């Protein structure tokens, strides 16, 4: 059985700046400039990176799930 190593990273506050009023659009998404290097180091060590997020802004009607998926796609770009 081949076991893979994974690291779960919370999105807001770990990868990007946490905002009290939520990241509601792509212009509000501020990815930390220092996060790319540690993620690449983990990947080089054989870890799969998994980004997790709890977006209550969807339930509050501040953004749609479709827009969240669009925003999440930008995390593939930083890698």
MDAnalysis code that builds the backbone (N, CA, C; Angstrom):
import MDAnalysis as mda
import numpy as np

u = mda.Universe.empty(237, n_residues=79, atom_resindex=np.repeat(np.arange(79), 3), trajectory=True)
u.add_TopologyAttr("name", ["N", "CA", "C"] * 79)
u.add_TopologyAttr("resid", np.arange(1, 80))
u.add_TopologyAttr("resname", ["UNK", "UNK", "UNK", "UNK", "UNK", "UNK", "UNK", "UNK", "UNK", "UNK", "UNK", "UNK", "UNK", "UNK", "UNK", "UNK", "UNK", "UNK", "UNK", "UNK", "UNK", "UNK", "UNK", "UNK", "UNK", "UNK", "UNK", "UNK", "UNK", "UNK", "UNK", "UNK", "UNK", "UNK", "UNK", "UNK", "UNK", "UNK", "UNK", "UNK", "UNK", "UNK", "UNK", "UNK", "UNK", "UNK", "UNK", "UNK", "UNK", "UNK", "UNK", "UNK", "UNK", "UNK", "UNK", "UNK", "UNK", "UNK", "UNK", "UNK", "UNK", "UNK", "UNK", "UNK", "UNK", "UNK", "UNK", "UNK", "UNK", "UNK", "UNK", "UNK", "UNK", "UNK", "UNK", "UNK", "UNK", "UNK", "UNK"])
u.atoms.positions = np.array([
    [0.841, -1.181, 0.000],
    [0.000, 0.000, 0.000],
    [0.886, 1.244, 0.000],
    [0.677, 2.114, -0.962],
    [1.444, 3.344, -1.089],
    [0.729, 4.465, -0.337],
    [1.355, 4.944, 0.702],
    [0.759, 6.031, 1.487],
    [1.373, 7.351, 1.049],
    [0.522, 8.323, 0.818],
    [1.038, 9.639, 0.453],
    [0.970, 10.554, 1.669],
    [1.893, 11.474, 1.718],
    [1.944, 12.447, 2.808],
    [1.192, 13.697, 2.359],
    [0.393, 14.232, 3.258],
    [-0.389, 15.433, 2.937],
    [-0.274, 16.462, 4.038],
    [-0.375, 17.718, 3.634],
    [-0.433, 18.838, 4.569],
    [-1.698, 19.613, 4.255],
    [-2.497, 19.849, 5.284],
    [-3.728, 20.621, 5.125],
    [-3.463, 22.041, 5.616],
    [-3.703, 23.016, 4.754],
    [-3.480, 24.416, 5.099],
    [-4.805, 25.166, 5.034],
    [-5.134, 25.855, 6.111],
    [-6.321, 26.701, 6.105],
    [-6.029, 27.902, 5.222],
    [-7.005, 28.324, 4.465],
    [-6.800, 29.411, 3.526],
    [-6.613, 30.759, 4.230],
    [-7.675, 31.262, 4.847],
    [-7.646, 32.609, 5.427],
    [-6.800, 32.659, 6.693],
    [-5.791, 33.507, 6.659],
    [-4.898, 33.681, 7.796],
    [-3.625, 32.862, 7.702],
    [-3.592, 31.871, 6.810],
    [-2.396, 31.057, 6.619],
    [-1.784, 31.331, 5.248],
    [-2.615, 31.273, 4.206],
    [-2.144, 31.503, 2.844],
    [-2.404, 32.945, 2.415],
    [-3.520, 33.462, 2.852],
    [-3.849, 34.850, 2.508],
    [-4.292, 35.607, 3.759],
    [-4.274, 36.905, 3.640],
    [-4.641, 37.777, 4.750],
    [-6.120, 37.572, 5.095],
    [-6.376, 37.374, 6.384],
    [-7.741, 37.229, 6.871],
    [-8.391, 38.605, 6.952],
    [-9.629, 38.708, 6.518],
    [-10.341, 39.979, 6.564],
    [-11.569, 39.816, 7.458],
    [-11.806, 40.774, 8.333],
    [-12.957, 40.709, 9.227],
    [-14.276, 40.666, 8.464],
    [-14.320, 41.305, 7.312],
    [-15.557, 41.330, 6.514],
    [-15.484, 40.369, 5.317],
    [-14.617, 39.369, 5.391],
    [-14.491, 38.296, 4.407],
    [-13.826, 38.757, 3.103],
    [-13.215, 37.799, 2.442],
    [-12.689, 38.014, 1.104],
    [-13.851, 37.725, 0.156],
    [-14.436, 38.767, -0.362],
    [-15.661, 38.635, -1.157],
    [-15.420, 38.690, -2.664],
    [-14.251, 39.169, -3.067],
    [-13.930, 39.200, -4.489],
    [-12.422, 39.113, -4.660],
    [-12.014, 38.862, -5.857],
    [-10.600, 38.596, -6.119],
    [-9.707, 39.792, -5.800],
    [-10.241, 40.990, -5.893],
    [-9.425, 42.173, -5.577],
    [-9.129, 42.271, -4.081],
    [-9.896, 41.570, -3.259],
    [-9.659, 41.572, -1.813],
    [-8.749, 40.430, -1.365],
    [-8.395, 39.548, -2.283],
    [-7.546, 38.404, -1.960],
    [-6.087, 38.847, -1.911],
    [-5.513, 38.865, -0.721],
    [-4.113, 39.269, -0.521],
    [-3.317, 38.049, -0.079],
    [-2.676, 37.386, -1.027],
    [-1.866, 36.216, -0.709],
    [-0.561, 36.681, -0.074],
    [-0.200, 36.032, 1.033],
    [1.041, 36.399, 1.717],
    [2.229, 36.160, 0.793],
    [3.141, 37.123, 0.693],
    [4.272, 36.970, -0.223],
    [5.251, 35.872, 0.195],
    [5.226, 35.476, 1.455],
    [6.179, 34.489, 1.968],
    [5.673, 33.049, 1.861],
    [4.441, 32.832, 1.426],
    [3.843, 31.496, 1.509],
    [4.301, 30.540, 0.405],
    [4.685, 31.049, -0.730],
    [5.054, 30.186, -1.850],
    [6.269, 29.310, -1.538],
    [7.289, 29.872, -0.935],
    [8.520, 29.111, -0.658],
    [8.276, 27.922, 0.276],
    [7.583, 28.094, 1.409],
    [7.346, 26.923, 2.267],
    [6.480, 25.852, 1.591],
    [5.510, 26.279, 0.785],
    [4.675, 25.303, 0.086],
    [5.524, 24.509, -0.898],
    [6.391, 25.176, -1.631],
    [7.269, 24.478, -2.577],
    [8.225, 23.529, -1.855],
    [8.689, 23.938, -0.680],
    [9.582, 23.086, 0.103],
    [8.856, 21.815, 0.557],
    [7.620, 21.966, 0.997],
    [6.822, 20.803, 1.392],
    [6.578, 19.874, 0.202],
    [6.281, 20.458, -0.950],
    [6.056, 19.643, -2.147],
    [7.332, 18.899, -2.549],
    [8.460, 19.568, -2.439],
    [9.735, 18.930, -2.779],
    [10.039, 17.762, -1.843],
    [9.506, 17.838, -0.617],
    [9.699, 16.766, 0.359],
    [8.662, 15.652, 0.178],
    [7.824, 15.788, -0.853],
    [6.884, 14.734, -1.179],
    [5.487, 14.895, -0.603],
    [5.195, 16.054, -0.051],
    [3.876, 16.289, 0.529],
    [2.890, 16.803, -0.520],
    [1.678, 16.319, -0.433],
    [0.573, 16.841, -1.225],
    [-0.029, 17.994, -0.414],
    [-0.250, 19.133, -1.047],
    [-0.796, 20.306, -0.369],
    [-2.300, 20.372, -0.609],
    [-3.051, 20.457, 0.469],
    [-4.503, 20.544, 0.390],
    [-4.936, 21.817, 1.110],
    [-5.626, 22.684, 0.382],
    [-6.116, 23.939, 0.962],
    [-7.553, 23.719, 1.417],
    [-7.810, 24.059, 2.684],
    [-9.157, 23.938, 3.223],
    [-9.659, 25.321, 3.607],
    [-10.964, 25.478, 3.610],
    [-11.527, 26.767, 3.965],
    [-12.979, 26.610, 4.390],
    [-13.374, 27.401, 5.338],
    [-14.755, 27.447, 5.796],
    [-15.257, 28.838, 5.456],
    [-16.039, 28.946, 4.422],
    [-16.468, 30.252, 3.930],
    [-17.926, 30.537, 4.299],
    [-18.123, 31.113, 5.482],
    [-19.485, 31.454, 5.908],
    [-20.056, 32.608, 5.089],
    [-19.216, 33.263, 4.309],
    [-19.697, 34.351, 3.447],
    [-20.694, 33.828, 2.415],
    [-20.596, 32.547, 2.054],
    [-21.557, 31.960, 1.121],
    [-22.928, 31.896, 1.782],
    [-22.965, 31.368, 3.007],
    [-24.231, 31.259, 3.733],
    [-24.836, 32.631, 4.022],
    [-24.001, 33.622, 4.187],
    [-24.474, 34.980, 4.471],
    [-24.907, 35.727, 3.203],
    [-24.720, 35.097, 2.054],
    [-25.123, 35.714, 0.795],
    [-24.160, 36.775, 0.286],
    [-22.934, 36.797, 0.829],
    [-21.941, 37.789, 0.420],
    [-21.158, 37.347, -0.808],
    [-21.192, 36.059, -1.108],
    [-20.533, 35.514, -2.291],
    [-21.213, 34.200, -2.645],
    [-21.020, 33.741, -3.868],
    [-21.599, 32.477, -4.305],
    [-20.529, 31.387, -4.279],
    [-20.981, 30.144, -4.276],
    [-20.045, 29.025, -4.327],
    [-19.251, 29.065, -5.633],
    [-19.902, 29.456, -6.709],
    [-19.217, 29.570, -7.999],
    [-18.066, 30.579, -7.908],
    [-18.308, 31.704, -7.254],
    [-17.256, 32.708, -7.124],
    [-16.143, 32.213, -6.207],
    [-16.500, 31.460, -5.163],
    [-15.485, 30.877, -4.284],
    [-14.581, 29.964, -5.094],
    [-15.158, 29.127, -5.949],
    [-14.355, 28.233, -6.779],
    [-13.429, 29.021, -7.704],
    [-13.920, 30.122, -8.239],
    [-13.094, 30.990, -9.082],
    [-11.923, 31.546, -8.276],
    [-12.204, 32.026, -7.072],
    [-11.157, 32.573, -6.197],
    [-10.141, 31.498, -5.846],
    [-10.615, 30.292, -5.545],
    [-9.719, 29.198, -5.186],
    [-8.765, 28.849, -6.318],
    [-9.196, 29.056, -7.562],
    [-8.337, 28.725, -8.699],
    [-7.051, 29.544, -8.695],
    [-7.050, 30.680, -8.049],
    [-5.849, 31.516, -7.994],
    [-4.760, 30.896, -7.134],
    [-5.120, 29.950, -6.275],
    [-4.103, 29.279, -5.451],
    [-3.264, 28.330, -6.278],
    [-3.788, 27.841, -7.384],
    [-2.985, 27.007, -8.276],
    [-1.933, 27.855, -8.982],
    [-2.233, 29.119, -9.192],
    [-1.311, 30.026, -9.872],
    [-0.101, 30.339, -9.021],
    [-0.297, 30.506, -7.684],
    [0.833, 30.882, -6.833],
    [1.823, 29.745, -6.673],
    [1.408, 28.551, -6.995],
    [2.292, 27.420, -6.851],
    [3.041, 27.259, -8.129],
])
